[in-house]
Amino acid sequence: MSVPVSESSPGHSGHRARLRQRLLAAGGDALSDHELVECLLMLAIPRRDTKPLAKTLLARFGGLGGLLAADPATLLATEGLGETSVTAIKLVQAMLIRRNMAEVINRPLLSNWQALLDYLHVNIAGRAREEFHVLHLNTRNELIHAQKMGEGTIDEAAVHIREVIKAAMDAGAAAMILVHNHPSGDPQPSRADIELTRRIADAAKRLDIAVHDHIIIGAKGHASLRAMGLI
């Protein structure tokens, strides 16, 4: 008959020590996703085996990106998490957003696509509600401004085309990249997504503002309407 390992047992302490040693010796690549989350939670929950919780969180939120981008209220409502552990998760997200933003700001986005996707995944993939964002670009396709333009089900009721165009003009944008998330995790565009994109692109074209793409972000990946031939 096996005896459960207690939270303060030598075996449990040894497991934590081995995780720390692997991380410090070989970096994050030496740990699986759930081990990375486990290590993070260890700092916030010092007297508990955080491995089961780490696996549960990754399964619930669809991976690391979805977990980090999850709404604080949703995280706080998750059994096993408190303010300290949620703060730790959101702190990591904030640092990643800051780092990823530095990779895309004032750089040509069309030649730095992966950095843009990394930024978007960390920032909005796990949001509980749909959000519609517009990235404004200058004539060199450098990001000059990012703005949230709507929240809720993405259609013309939530996103006003006139406001999208006005915001682009106010920013002095030569081009735009449209972005929104799918809380379901599935990034495939809906009929409403496609129709809204085409209406914005048509309106922007009259003012010589290009719509380069509409990117849909979900925990399961992303979809580019441009790559799918839908723009």
Phi and psi in degrees as GROMACS dihedral restraints (atoms count N, CA, C in turn):
[ dihedral_restraints ]
;  ai    aj    ak    al  type     phi  dphi    fc
    3     4     5     6     1   -82.0    20    10
    4     5     6     7     1   150.6    20    10
    6     7     8     9     1  -107.9    20    10
    7     8     9    10     1   124.1    20    10
    9    10    11    12     1   -56.9    20    10
   10    11    12    13     1   142.8    20    10
   12    13    14    15     1   -79.9    20    10
   13    14    15    16     1   123.2    20    10
   15    16    17    18     1   -77.7    20    10
   16    17    18    19     1   164.2    20    10
   18    19    20    21     1   -64.3    20    10
   19    20    21    22     1   -28.0    20    10
   21    22    23    24     1  -107.1    20    10
   22    23    24    25     1    10.4    20    10
   24    25    26    27     1   -72.6    20    10
   25    26    27    28     1   157.9    20    10
   27    28    29    30     1   -58.2    20    10
   28    29    30    31     1   -36.3    20    10
   30    31    32    33     1   -62.9    20    10
   31    32    33    34     1   -42.1    20    10
   33    34    35    36     1   -66.7    20    10
   34    35    36    37     1   -43.5    20    10
   36    37    38    39     1   -63.7    20    10
   37    38    39    40     1   -37.5    20    10
   39    40    41    42     1   -66.4    20    10
   40    41    42    43     1   -37.5    20    10
   42    43    44    45     1   -61.8    20    10
   43    44    45    46     1   -45.4    20    10
   45    46    47    48     1   -61.6    20    10
   46    47    48    49     1   -42.3    20    10
   48    49    50    51     1   -63.6    20    10
   49    50    51    52     1   -39.9    20    10
   51    52    53    54     1   -65.8    20    10
   52    53    54    55     1   -38.9    20    10
   54    55    56    57     1   -61.4    20    10
   55    56    57    58     1   -46.2    20    10
   57    58    59    60     1   -60.7    20    10
   58    59    60    61     1   -43.6    20    10
   60    61    62    63     1   -63.9    20    10
   61    62    63    64     1   -41.6    20    10
   63    64    65    66     1   -63.7    20    10
   64    65    66    67     1   -41.6    20    10
   66    67    68    69     1   -64.2    20    10
   67    68    69    70     1   -47.0    20    10
   69    70    71    72     1   -70.7    20    10
   70    71    72    73     1   -32.0    20    10
   72    73    74    75     1   -81.4    20    10
   73    74    75    76     1   -37.9    20    10
   75    76    77    78     1  -124.7    20    10
   76    77    78    79     1    -2.1    20    10
   78    79    80    81     1    84.0    20    10
   79    80    81    82     1  -178.4    20    10
   81    82    83    84     1   -62.4    20    10
   82    83    84    85     1   -26.6    20    10
   84    85    86    87     1   -64.0    20    10
   85    86    87    88     1   -18.6    20    10
   87    88    89    90     1   -79.0    20    10
   88    89    90    91     1   -10.7    20    10
   90    91    92    93     1  -116.3    20    10
   91    92    93    94     1   147.1    20    10
   93    94    95    96     1   -75.1    20    10
   94    95    96    97     1   171.8    20    10
   96    97    98    99     1   -59.1    20    10
   97    98    99   100     1   -45.4    20    10
   99   100   101   102     1   -68.5    20    10
  100   101   102   103     1   -28.3    20    10
  102   103   104   105     1   -71.8    20    10
  103   104   105   106     1   -35.1    20    10
  105   106   107   108     1   -63.0    20    10
  106   107   108   109     1   -46.4    20    10
  108   109   110   111     1   -65.1    20    10
  109   110   111   112     1   -39.1    20    10
  111   112   113   114     1   -58.9    20    10
  112   113   114   115     1   -44.3    20    10
  114   115   116   117     1   -63.1    20    10
  115   116   117   118     1   -42.2    20    10
  117   118   119   120     1   -61.9    20    10
  118   119   120   121     1   -45.4    20    10
  120   121   122   123     1   -68.4    20    10
  121   122   123   124     1   -28.2    20    10
  123   124   125   126     1   -57.6    20    10
  124   125   126   127     1   -35.7    20    10
  126   127   128   129     1   -70.5    20    10
  127   128   129   130     1   -31.7    20    10
  129   130   131   132     1   -93.2    20    10
  130   131   132   133     1   -25.8    20    10
  132   133   134   135     1  -126.2    20    10
  133   134   135   136     1    80.2    20    10
  135   136   137   138     1   -70.5    20    10
  136   137   138   139     1   -20.3    20    10
  138   139   140   141     1  -117.5    20    10
  139   140   141   142     1    38.5    20    10
  141   142   143   144     1  -148.0    20    10
  142   143   144   145     1   146.1    20    10
  144   145   146   147     1   -73.0    20    10
  145   146   147   148     1   109.6    20    10
  147   148   149   150     1   -94.2    20    10
  148   149   150   151     1     0.4    20    10
  150   151   152   153     1   -62.5    20    10
  151   152   153   154     1   -48.8    20    10
  153   154   155   156     1   -61.0    20    10
  154   155   156   157     1   -39.5    20    10
  156   157   158   159     1   -64.6    20    10
  157   158   159   160     1   -41.3    20    10
  159   160   161   162     1   -59.7    20    10
  160   161   162   163     1   -44.7    20    10
  162   163   164   165     1   -66.0    20    10
  163   164   165   166     1   -39.0    20    10
  165   166   167   168     1   -63.3    20    10
  166   167   168   169     1   -43.4    20    10
  168   169   170   171     1   -64.3    20    10
  169   170   171   172     1   -43.2    20    10
  171   172   173   174     1   -64.6    20    10
  172   173   174   175     1   -39.2    20    10
  174   175   176   177     1   -67.8    20    10
  175   176   177   178     1   -41.5    20    10
  177   178   179   180     1   -68.2    20    10
  178   179   180   181     1   -41.2    20    10
  180   181   182   183     1  -100.5    20    10
  181   182   183   184     1     5.2    20    10
  183   184   185   186     1    78.5    20    10
  184   185   186   187     1    26.0    20    10
  186   187   188   189     1   115.9    20    10
  187   188   189   190     1  -177.1    20    10
  189   190   191   192     1   -61.7    20    10
  190   191   192   193     1   -45.9    20    10
  192   193   194   195     1   -60.7    20    10
  193   194   195   196     1   -45.7    20    10
  195   196   197   198     1   -65.0    20    10
  196   197   198   199     1   -37.6    20    10
  198   199   200   201     1   -64.1    20    10
  199   200   201   202     1   -48.3    20    10
  201   202   203   204     1   -65.7    20    10
  202   203   204   205     1   -33.8    20    10
  204   205   206   207     1   -87.6    20    10
  205   206   207   208     1    -4.0    20    10
  207   208   209   210     1   -62.1    20    10
  208   209   210   211     1   146.3    20    10
  210   211   212   213     1   -63.5    20    10
  211   212   213   214     1   137.4    20    10
  213   214   215   216     1   -54.7    20    10
  214   215   216   217     1   -39.5    20    10
  216   217   218   219     1   -63.7    20    10
  217   218   219   220     1   -38.7    20    10
  219   220   221   222     1   -66.0    20    10
  220   221   222   223     1   -41.0    20    10
  222   223   224   225     1   -64.2    20    10
  223   224   225   226     1   -43.4    20    10
  225   226   227   228     1   -64.3    20    10
  226   227   228   229     1   -26.8    20    10
  228   229   230   231     1   -81.7    20    10
  229   230   231   232     1    -3.6    20    10
  231   232   233   234     1   -85.3    20    10
  232   233   234   235     1   128.1    20    10
  234   235   236   237     1   -59.1    20    10
  235   236   237   238     1   130.7    20    10
  237   238   239   240     1   102.1    20    10
  238   239   240   241     1   -15.2    20    10
  240   241   242   243     1  -105.4    20    10
  241   242   243   244     1   141.0    20    10
  243   244   245   246     1  -126.4    20    10
  244   245   246   247     1  -172.3    20    10
  246   247   248   249     1   -60.4    20    10
  247   248   249   250     1   -39.7    20    10
  249   250   251   252     1   -66.3    20    10
  250   251   252   253     1   -45.8    20    10
  252   253   254   255     1   -70.1    20    10
  253   254   255   256     1   -37.4    20    10
  255   256   257   258     1   -66.0    20    10
  256   257   258   259     1   -39.8    20    10
  258   259   260   261     1   -59.7    20    10
  259   260   261   262     1   -41.0    20    10
  261   262   263   264     1   -62.6    20    10
  262   263   264   265     1   -43.1    20    10
  264   265   266   267     1   -64.0    20    10
  265   266   267   268     1   -45.5    20    10
  267   268   269   270     1   -70.8    20    10
  268   269   270   271     1   -27.5    20    10
  270   271   272   273     1   -66.6    20    10
  271   272   273   274     1   -43.3    20    10
  273   274   275   276     1   -61.3    20    10
  274   275   276   277     1   -43.7    20    10
  276   277   278   279     1   -59.4    20    10
  277   278   279   280     1   -45.7    20    10
  279   280   281   282     1   -60.5    20    10
  280   281   282   283     1   -40.6    20    10
  282   283   284   285     1   -67.5    20    10
  283   284   285   286     1   -39.1    20    10
  285   286   287   288     1   -66.7    20    10
  286   287   288   289     1   -40.9    20    10
  288   289   290   291     1   -61.7    20    10
  289   290   291   292     1   -44.3    20    10
  291   292   293   294     1   -61.8    20    10
  292   293   294   295     1   -43.7    20    10
  294   295   296   297     1   -66.4    20    10
  295   296   297   298     1   -45.9    20    10
  297   298   299   300     1   -68.6    20    10
  298   299   300   301     1   -34.3    20    10
  300   301   302   303     1   -62.4    20    10
  301   302   303   304     1   -38.6    20    10
  303   304   305   306     1   -62.3    20    10
  304   305   306   307     1   -25.8    20    10
  306   307   308   309     1   -78.8    20    10
  307   308   309   310     1   -20.7    20    10
  309   310   311   312     1  -111.6    20    10
  310   311   312   313     1   -25.0    20    10
  312   313   314   315     1   -67.7    20    10
  313   314   315   316     1   134.7    20    10
  315   316   317   318     1    59.1    20    10
  316   317   318   319     1    28.6    20    10
  318   319   320   321     1  -128.7    20    10
  319   320   321   322     1   149.1    20    10
  321   322   323   324     1   -63.1    20    10
  322   323   324   325     1   114.2    20    10
  324   325   326   327     1   -70.6    20    10
  325   326   327   328     1   -30.7    20    10
  327   328   329   330     1   -68.1    20    10
  328   329   330   331     1   -20.0    20    10
  330   331   332   333     1  -107.2    20    10
  331   332   333   334     1     9.4    20    10
  333   334   335   336     1  -135.0    20    10
  334   335   336   337     1    44.2    20    10
  336   337   338   339     1   -64.8    20    10
  337   338   339   340     1   -41.5    20    10
  339   340   341   342     1   -64.1    20    10
  340   341   342   343     1   -37.9    20    10
  342   343   344   345     1   -63.7    20    10
  343   344   345   346     1   -38.0    20    10
  345   346   347   348     1   -64.4    20    10
  346   347   348   349     1   -44.9    20    10
  348   349   350   351     1   -62.9    20    10
  349   350   351   352     1   -40.0    20    10
  351   352   353   354     1   -60.5    20    10
  352   353   354   355     1   -44.1    20    10
  354   355   356   357     1   -61.7    20    10
  355   356   357   358     1   -45.6    20    10
  357   358   359   360     1   -67.8    20    10
  358   359   360   361     1   -39.9    20    10
  360   361   362   363     1   -62.3    20    10
  361   362   363   364     1   -45.4    20    10
  363   364   365   366     1   -69.0    20    10
  364   365   366   367     1   -33.6    20    10
  366   367   368   369     1   -80.2    20    10
  367   368   369   370     1   -44.9    20    10
  369   370   371   372     1  -129.8    20    10
  370   371   372   373     1    -3.2    20    10
  372   373   374   375     1   -57.2    20    10
  373   374   375   376     1   -38.6    20    10
  375   376   377   378     1  -100.1    20    10
  376   377   378   379     1    13.3    20    10
  378   379   380   381     1   -62.1    20    10
  379   380   381   382     1   143.3    20    10
  381   382   383   384     1   -73.0    20    10
  382   383   384   385     1   -24.0    20    10
  384   385   386   387     1  -121.5    20    10
  385   386   387   388     1   155.0    20    10
  387   388   389   390     1   -67.4    20    10
  388   389   390   391     1   138.0    20    10
  390   391   392   393     1  -130.3    20    10
  391   392   393   394     1   138.2    20    10
  393   394   395   396     1  -109.6    20    10
  394   395   396   397     1   121.2    20    10
  396   397   398   399     1  -119.7    20    10
  397   398   399   400     1   152.8    20    10
  399   400   401   402     1  -126.2    20    10
  400   401   402   403     1   128.5    20    10
  402   403   404   405     1   -99.7    20    10
  403   404   405   406     1   122.3    20    10
  405   406   407   408     1   -96.4    20    10
  406   407   408   409     1   131.9    20    10
  408   409   410   411     1  -119.5    20    10
  409   410   411   412     1   151.8    20    10
  411   412   413   414     1   -90.0    20    10
  412   413   414   415     1  -170.3    20    10
  414   415   416   417     1   -67.5    20    10
  415   416   417   418     1   -16.9    20    10
  417   418   419   420     1   -95.8    20    10
  418   419   420   421     1    10.4    20    10
  420   421   422   423     1    60.4    20    10
  421   422   423   424     1    31.7    20    10
  423   424   425   426     1   -93.8    20    10
  424   425   426   427     1   142.2    20    10
  426   427   428   429     1   -69.6    20    10
  427   428   429   430     1   124.0    20    10
  429   430   431   432     1  -114.3    20    10
  430   431   432   433     1   -18.4    20    10
  432   433   434   435     1  -166.3    20    10
  433   434   435   436     1   141.3    20    10
  435   436   437   438     1  -126.3    20    10
  436   437   438   439     1   135.5    20    10
  438   439   440   441     1  -143.7    20    10
  439   440   441   442     1   133.9    20    10
  441   442   443   444     1   -82.0    20    10
  442   443   444   445     1   127.0    20    10
  444   445   446   447     1  -113.2    20    10
  445   446   447   448     1    -7.8    20    10
  447   448   449   450     1  -171.6    20    10
  448   449   450   451     1   158.8    20    10
  450   451   452   453     1  -144.9    20    10
  451   452   453   454     1   141.0    20    10
  453   454   455   456     1   110.3    20    10
  454   455   456   457     1  -169.9    20    10
  456   457   458   459     1   -56.7    20    10
  457   458   459   460     1   127.1    20    10
  459   460   461   462     1   -81.8    20    10
  460   461   462   463     1   103.8    20    10
  462   463   464   465     1  -153.2    20    10
  463   464   465   466     1  -171.8    20    10
  465   466   467   468     1   -70.3    20    10
  466   467   468   469     1   -14.3    20    10
  468   469   470   471     1   -75.0    20    10
  469   470   471   472     1   -32.7    20    10
  471   472   473   474     1   -94.1    20    10
  472   473   474   475     1   -29.3    20    10
  474   475   476   477     1  -119.7    20    10
  475   476   477   478     1   115.7    20    10
  477   478   479   480     1   -94.1    20    10
  478   479   480   481     1   117.7    20    10
  480   481   482   483     1   -58.3    20    10
  481   482   483   484     1   -41.0    20    10
  483   484   485   486     1   -58.6    20    10
  484   485   486   487     1   -40.0    20    10
  486   487   488   489     1   -69.7    20    10
  487   488   489   490     1   -36.3    20    10
  489   490   491   492     1   -62.4    20    10
  490   491   492   493     1   -45.0    20    10
  492   493   494   495     1   -67.5    20    10
  493   494   495   496     1   -42.1    20    10
  495   496   497   498     1   -62.0    20    10
  496   497   498   499     1   -41.9    20    10
  498   499   500   501     1   -63.2    20    10
  499   500   501   502     1   -38.2    20    10
  501   502   503   504     1   -65.2    20    10
  502   503   504   505     1   -41.5    20    10
  504   505   506   507     1   -66.6    20    10
  505   506   507   508     1   -42.1    20    10
  507   508   509   510     1   -62.0    20    10
  508   509   510   511     1   -32.9    20    10
  510   511   512   513     1   -82.0    20    10
  511   512   513   514     1    -7.3    20    10
  513   514   515   516     1    68.6    20    10
  514   515   516   517     1    32.4    20    10
  516   517   518   519     1   -77.8    20    10
  517   518   519   520     1   141.4    20    10
  519   520   521   522     1   -96.0    20    10
  520   521   522   523     1   -17.3    20    10
  522   523   524   525     1  -156.2    20    10
  523   524   525   526     1   164.1    20    10
  525   526   527   528     1  -136.4    20    10
  526   527   528   529     1   152.3    20    10
  528   529   530   531     1  -122.4    20    10
  529   530   531   532     1   122.2    20    10
  531   532   533   534     1   -88.9    20    10
  532   533   534   535     1   143.3    20    10
  534   535   536   537     1  -142.3    20    10
  535   536   537   538     1   136.8    20    10
  537   538   539   540     1  -151.1    20    10
  538   539   540   541     1   164.2    20    10
  540   541   542   543     1  -106.6    20    10
  541   542   543   544     1   156.7    20    10
  543   544   545   546     1  -116.1    20    10
  544   545   546   547     1   105.8    20    10
  546   547   548   549     1   -58.3    20    10
  547   548   549   550     1   -22.7    20    10
  549   550   551   552     1   -64.8    20    10
  550   551   552   553     1   -20.3    20    10
  552   553   554   555     1    97.9    20    10
  553   554   555   556     1   -24.3    20    10
  555   556   557   558     1   -86.0    20    10
  556   557   558   559     1   117.4    20    10
  558   559   560   561     1   -84.9    20    10
  559   560   561   562     1     2.0    20    10
  561   562   563   564     1   -63.0    20    10
  562   563   564   565     1   133.8    20    10
  564   565   566   567     1   -70.4    20    10
  565   566   567   568     1   144.5    20    10
  567   568   569   570     1   -88.4    20    10
  568   569   570   571     1   171.5    20    10
  570   571   572   573     1   -61.5    20    10
  571   572   573   574     1   -37.2    20    10
  573   574   575   576     1   -66.5    20    10
  574   575   576   577     1   -37.6    20    10
  576   577   578   579     1   -60.0    20    10
  577   578   579   580     1   -45.7    20    10
  579   580   581   582     1   -66.8    20    10
  580   581   582   583     1   -45.0    20    10
  582   583   584   585     1   -64.0    20    10
  583   584   585   586     1   -44.5    20    10
  585   586   587   588     1   -61.8    20    10
  586   587   588   589     1   -42.4    20    10
  588   589   590   591     1   -59.2    20    10
  589   590   591   592     1   -46.0    20    10
  591   592   593   594     1   -66.3    20    10
  592   593   594   595     1   -36.8    20    10
  594   595   596   597     1   -68.7    20    10
  595   596   597   598     1   -39.1    20    10
  597   598   599   600     1   -67.1    20    10
  598   599   600   601     1   -43.8    20    10
  600   601   602   603     1   -61.4    20    10
  601   602   603   604     1   -41.1    20    10
  603   604   605   606     1   -64.8    20    10
  604   605   606   607     1   -43.2    20    10
  606   607   608   609     1   -66.5    20    10
  607   608   609   610     1   -40.3    20    10
  609   610   611   612     1   -68.7    20    10
  610   611   612   613     1   -35.5    20    10
  612   613   614   615     1   -60.7    20    10
  613   614   615   616     1   -34.0    20    10
  615   616   617   618     1   -64.0    20    10
  616   617   618   619     1   -21.3    20    10
  618   619   620   621     1  -109.6    20    10
  619   620   621   622     1    17.1    20    10
  621   622   623   624     1    59.6    20    10
  622   623   624   625     1    35.5    20    10
  624   625   626   627     1  -111.0    20    10
  625   626   627   628     1   122.2    20    10
  627   628   629   630     1   -85.8    20    10
  628   629   630   631     1   144.5    20    10
  630   631   632   633     1  -107.6    20    10
  631   632   633   634     1   103.8    20    10
  633   634   635   636     1   -71.5    20    10
  634   635   636   637     1   -36.2    20    10
  636   637   638   639     1  -168.2    20    10
  637   638   639   640     1   164.6    20    10
  639   640   641   642     1  -127.2    20    10
  640   641   642   643     1   114.3    20    10
  642   643   644   645     1  -103.5    20    10
  643   644   645   646     1   128.6    20    10
  645   646   647   648     1  -108.0    20    10
  646   647   648   649     1   126.4    20    10
  648   649   650   651     1  -109.0    20    10
  649   650   651   652     1   132.1    20    10
  651   652   653   654     1  -140.3    20    10
  652   653   654   655     1   165.3    20    10
  654   655   656   657     1   -61.0    20    10
  655   656   657   658     1   -23.9    20    10
  657   658   659   660     1   -91.4    20    10
  658   659   660   661     1     3.7    20    10
  660   661   662   663     1   139.5    20    10
  661   662   663   664     1  -153.5    20    10
  663   664   665   666     1  -143.2    20    10
  664   665   666   667     1   160.8    20    10
  666   667   668   669     1  -130.7    20    10
  667   668   669   670     1   136.8    20    10
  669   670   671   672     1  -110.5    20    10
  670   671   672   673     1   116.9    20    10
  672   673   674   675     1   -64.9    20    10
  673   674   675   676     1   -30.4    20    10
  675   676   677   678     1   -65.1    20    10
  676   677   678   679     1   -47.7    20    10
  678   679   680   681     1   -65.9    20    10
  679   680   681   682     1   -26.9    20    10
  681   682   683   684     1   -85.6    20    10
  682   683   684   685     1     0.0    20    10
  684   685   686   687     1    73.4    20    10
  685   686   687   688     1    25.9    20    10
  687   688   689   690     1  -100.1    20    10
  688   689   690   691     1    -1.6    20    10
